[in-house]
Amino acid sequence: KKGAVRGNHLHKKTWQWNYVISGKMRLVTKRRNKKIAKLLLKPGDLALTSPGESHALVGVQNCKCLVFTKGPRGGKEYETDTFRLSDDLSKLV
């Protein structure tokens, strides 16, 4: 949904690919000792976040996306590699 925030966390072992089907969303990322980066994703765009990279997705428009992961993010292990951020990364840009 437009204005919705997804994520606002990091994974220590998981890689995450975000693919936009329709609409637009902003990917906000922060790597250790680096500046915050933001990227506008449109239909057909694919963006990768790597282990240790803080990330949040913000709906710029209503959108549909697919999120693919490689790492301990399935079934009962879904939350074991998710570390929530104390600050809202999406509001720091």
Secondary structure, 3 states (H helix, E strand, C coil): CCCCEEEEEECCCCEEEEEEEECCEEEEEECCCCCCEEEEECCCCEEEECCCCEEEEEECCCCEEEEEEECCCCHHHCCCCCEECCCCHHHCC
